[in-house]
Amino acid sequence: VTQVAVQGFFVACYDAATRALAPEPRSLEQLRLQVYDDLSLRYGLGRGSFLLVAREANGDVIGCIGVESSYTSRLPVSAEAKRAPFLEESPRPVAYMSNLAVLASCRGRGIGRRLIREAEEQVLARLRLREVALMVNAENDPARRLYESLGYSQTFEDRWAMRAVASAGGTVEKVRVRNLGYSRNLGPVGGSLWSQLA
């Protein structure tokens, strides 16, 4: 799973062609260990969260997505973004979806779409939440199109967001980006998302 996340976020990400620094093999291993620590903390057992993976027939992991039970007031956004009506008005429970990654060699096969739909089913069944929130870099047009095609609507903007990028020596550096917050109401808890979409 960590290899997929590193490839998706640091190597073959939406803006890889425009970045001056491509991670070296030694750096990739350091990044993989950092991603492992992050995923373990966020999606460990008993935390009201889960990590789903997509596998090839041979068992190789080719995609992943994570979901955490949270509140709109606790989403990881800047202080400025917290004043957005979606986040500020009556803090409420929400499933925070993040870390969607699909290996570049497997993109275009609907894997990201299926991971999101399965995550939504699990939000209803396991977390018993109705609303999903996520954030995406404003420049990541393929991801934005995917979320919008699945019924997600833009609900806020974070002009002070930070993004991790690979830097020299295998370390991760934070750079400022503009993120867009999206959300979707899944309908009644206990109802089938698939029947709603049919």
N, C-alpha and C positions, 0 to 999 in steps of 0.2 A: 504494500500500500504506500509506503513512504517513497518508493521509487517512482510510482505514478504521480504522487503529489509534487515531488521535486521536478520531474519532467514537465508536468503541466504548469507549474508556477514559475520555474526558473529557467528552463531550457527551451521548451516549445510553446511558450505562452503567446498570447495574442500580439504582443509587441516585440517578440524576440528579434525580428529582422532589423529593428530600429535601435536596438541597444548596442552600445559599444563593447560591452564586456560579456563574453560568454563564459560560463563557469568551466573551470578545468576539472579533470577527473578527480583529483584530490579534493578540490573544493566541493564537488558533488557529494562525496562521501560525508564531509562535514555537514553539508546542508541536510543530507538524509538523516543524520543523527539528530540534528536540531528539529527537523520535522517530526521524527519519531517521538521525541520528548513532548512536543506541542500536541500531537494527536493523542498521545497517552493521557496527558493531563485533561484534555477537553472531552474525550470520549471514553474514558475509563469506566469500569463497571460501577454501577450505583450512582451515577451522576445525573440521571435524567437526560441522557444523551445517547446517541448511537452513531456509528459509522457504517455505512453500507458500501459494499464493493461489487463491482462487475467483474466477472471472470470469463476467460475464453474456455472452450470445451476441455482444453488440456489443464485447466486450473490456474493459468497465469492471470494475475490481477491486471485489468486494463482500465479501470475507472473507480472512482470513489466519490462519496458525498457524506457530509456530516451534518447532524442536527442536534441542537441543544435546546432544552427547555429554558426559557428566560422570561423577561418582562420587557416591554417596549422601553421602559426607563433605564434598562441595563444593557442595551445593545452597545457594542463597542464603536461609538461614534464620538466626534469632537464635541466640546461644550457648545459650540455654535449650532451644530446639527441637532442637539438635544432640545432646542427651542422650536423645532418644526412641529406643527400641530399633530402629526401622526405619532410622534414620540412623547409630546408633552401632555396632551389631553388624556386624562384618566389612565395612568399606567395599567397595562393589562398583560396577562400571560400571552406569550407568543413563542412559536418554534422558530429558532434562528438557524437558517440553513446556510452552510458555508462549505468551503473546501471541495467544490465540485471540480474534478479533474478527470480527463480522459486522455490516454496516450495519443499522441499525434497520429500514429500509424492506424489508430482505430476510430478516428473522428469521422463524422459523416455517416455513421451507421445507426444513429438514434440512441446511442448508449447514454449520453447525457440526459436526454429526454426521459428514458426509462428509469434512470437513477432518480431523477426528480420525482417522477410519478410514484415510484416505490417509496421514496422518503415521505411523500405526502400521505400515502396509505399508512405508513408507520406512525406518523404524527397523530393521525386520528386514532389508530388502534392502541398504540403503546403510550404515547404522551397525553392522549385525550385532549388535544388542543385543536382549535379551529382555524387559527391564523398562523401563516408562515411569513416571516420577514427575511430578507437577504440583502446583501450589498454587492454591488458590482462596480468595477472601475468604469467611469463614464466613457472611456475610449475603447472599451472591450465590446465592440459592436456585435460580434457573433454571440456572445453570452447574452447581451441585452435582447437581441432578436429571439433567442431561445426562450428566455423568461417571458417575454411579452406574448409569444405564440402559445404559451401554456397558461395564459390568463393573469399573469402578474402585472401589477400597475405600479408606476413610479409614485412613491409617497413622500420622499424627502431627498435632500441633497446634502452631502458632506464635503464642503470645499477644503476642509483641513484634514482629510483622512491621510493615513500613512500606509505605505505599501512596502513590503520586504522585497529587496532585490539583491542579487548576488553581487558581492564586491571582491576586490583583490584579496587573495589569501584564503578564500573560502568562507569569509564571514558574511553575515547578512547586514545590509545597511537599510535604513528606513528613509524613504523619500516621500514627499508630499504628493498626493494625487487627489483627484475629485471623484468621489464615489457617489453612486446613486442608490438610494434605498428603494426596494420593491417589496410589495406584499401581496398576499392573496388569501382570501377567506375560503376555506375548504368546505364550508357547510356544516351541518350538524354533526357533533361528535357521535360516533357509533354508526353513522350513515356510511354507505359505500361511496367513495369518490368515483369509482368506475361507473356506478349506476347514474351518477349525476352527469357524467360526461357522455353517456350513451345517447 
